């Protein structure tokens, strides 16, 4: 305190408030006599001026438009003149039409309006009456998608709507699984893929066109997994680079983002996970259970000397962004699959002293810790579980010379005797064990063995019409291993089970063509309208996911000139009709 | 900013609260002519003020992405009010009041949230945009110092300083952040002295 503070306070106050005459007089008199205070007064006023002169952050015009649209999208529905006003407003902002400023080209002259000509699915057979087995299915949906024009020729069926196209030039060829999709309510589809160092997220409507407010870029987020929430929003689990660019040590962390269908980020998001296990969060065990995302976290032991056990736990990301950690359990070797009730299952191979065979210990835990009745030991090397009726767990196992299908109740007890599978069940591409079986809501089971798909009823009897033996064989992908590498196995693209017990399979390319996507009926016959074969040699199906609306969303990767590739999402009705196509990545 | 007794939650209530005016009553009453209806009013208000409100929110929240969210929230509330026939009287002051309250409450809630993330747009301008072509190293340094000082202040003091920088007077600032005259005055002068100290210290360095 130098006795002059009172006057400096008056100076500061005078910037925002009117001083009383008395205060003003006192201050003026003092400043006239005190050069130090005059300088300090200038400094205080200079600070205020400097704040006012701070360069103004600028909102990108396209984003400004998005925000206005979001602000005007509240219920009740806006009257038509409101829309016109918005349109006029958008024009004044200089951003042009929707998505201008963003690298989305929709109906733009610079982009061809046709999908890539090579992406033509050819149907092997004209549609006919559906198999009697289908029509006899009690309670099944009466129709098989839109009554579209038969998809008979070499040319694609004209789609009901013009395919919208998002075109992103990206330098590299996408890897397997690069484009991830998640079917959402109301025939919508979430799509996520990498673009440079960022992730592009889009919500597409039932015609494959981006919903207003989409797509958006999530900066510095990569390898993202979208999960559709029942309320129409999305959770996006990503690896987030906290130090984009050069980085030699820990360069990021796992984060969960959440967006409403209107493009707005949900309150409380994004969240990062507590430090210490952020990089051990298993995004691919994640599952929406209710309106929360459940995934498993992992913490490695720092103590190599004592070999203290590593831990796993359930992590719950609630819709408000709260992250809740469950109780710790000892980690398993393979972890984890999360069941519909939020229980996580992991497996570890064990070698009991008193047994000739190796066994698999299957562990079940939820947010409260280990489930009672677990772990259980199964003979052989077991797969992760699939989930059947009444919470039943269904696993494949390979033991010595035969494969088994094992069924357990949620409490770990045996639900039904094991089914002995005559051939070896195919090894899974992403787990150290056989592919898990497919199981439908009636307890029917399918297992992939070599080139065939075997079918069983609940009692283990072979299903009529099976095994299904694809003409060209199931798609196998080789690892990136050289000829001398004997430890490298090729993997089979696992078939997918769809509503009404349809099986979608990715099958090898016929000579001179691309890979094919096929659908097998419950009676083992090939569904009419299928298979759909990519025309261009070398083109492949990356993945197929079937929504609860029975639309199959298949991701195709086609080679282009100059060694580049394009990626297209094709939405198929169950009768093989193309509902829409969207090229998300242009060469 | 004139303050009337009818002000409720930053909103001047036009007419009877129990029976809000319909759009037709508005258009015919002569009280307020909304250009092209409530949405048009929102759009034209947005055009006129979104840039300064956004700049204010970026400085207040220190995060462009949060600022975008709050900008949308501010205008969403304006839309709600306008559609209900309650267009604010002093719309600029109203916008800053809503934005201030959102920024302050967000800052309080977000003591936990250090992870606010940019969305689309940020890739074009990493973090804060310093759109200042002529900026010299000195000016950049001063800007950084100012941003640091502002960031170190409590959210309401920061908001108060920024409101002042946007031309609001002390009484209006007090009104906006919901504090008494005396409390606002002492908070502002403390903040101003601190800014001065930091800038002087920087000059010495």
Interface residues (C-beta under 8 A of the other chain):
Chain A: X8 X9 X12 X13 X15 X16 X17 X18 X40 X43 X44 X46 X47 X48 X50 X51 X52 X54 X55 X56 X57 X58 X59 X60 X62 X63 X64 X66 X67 X68 X70 X71 X72 X74 X76 X78 X79 X81 X82 X83 X84 X85 X86 X88 X89 X92 X93 X102 X198 X215 X216 X217 X218 X219 X221 X240 X255 X257 X264 X265 X268 X270 X271 X272 X321
Chain B: X36 X37 X38 X39 X40 X42 X43 X44 X46 X47 X50 X51 X52 X54 X55 X58 X59 X64 X65 X67 X68 X69 X71 X72 X74 X75 X76 X78 X79 X80 X83 X113 X115 X116 X117 X118 X119 X120 X121 X122 X123 X124 X125 X128 X129 X130 X131 X132 X135 X142 X143 X146 X147 X150 X161 X162 X164 X165 X166 X169 X170 X171 X173 X181 X184 X185 X188 X189 X192 X193 X195 X196 X199 X200
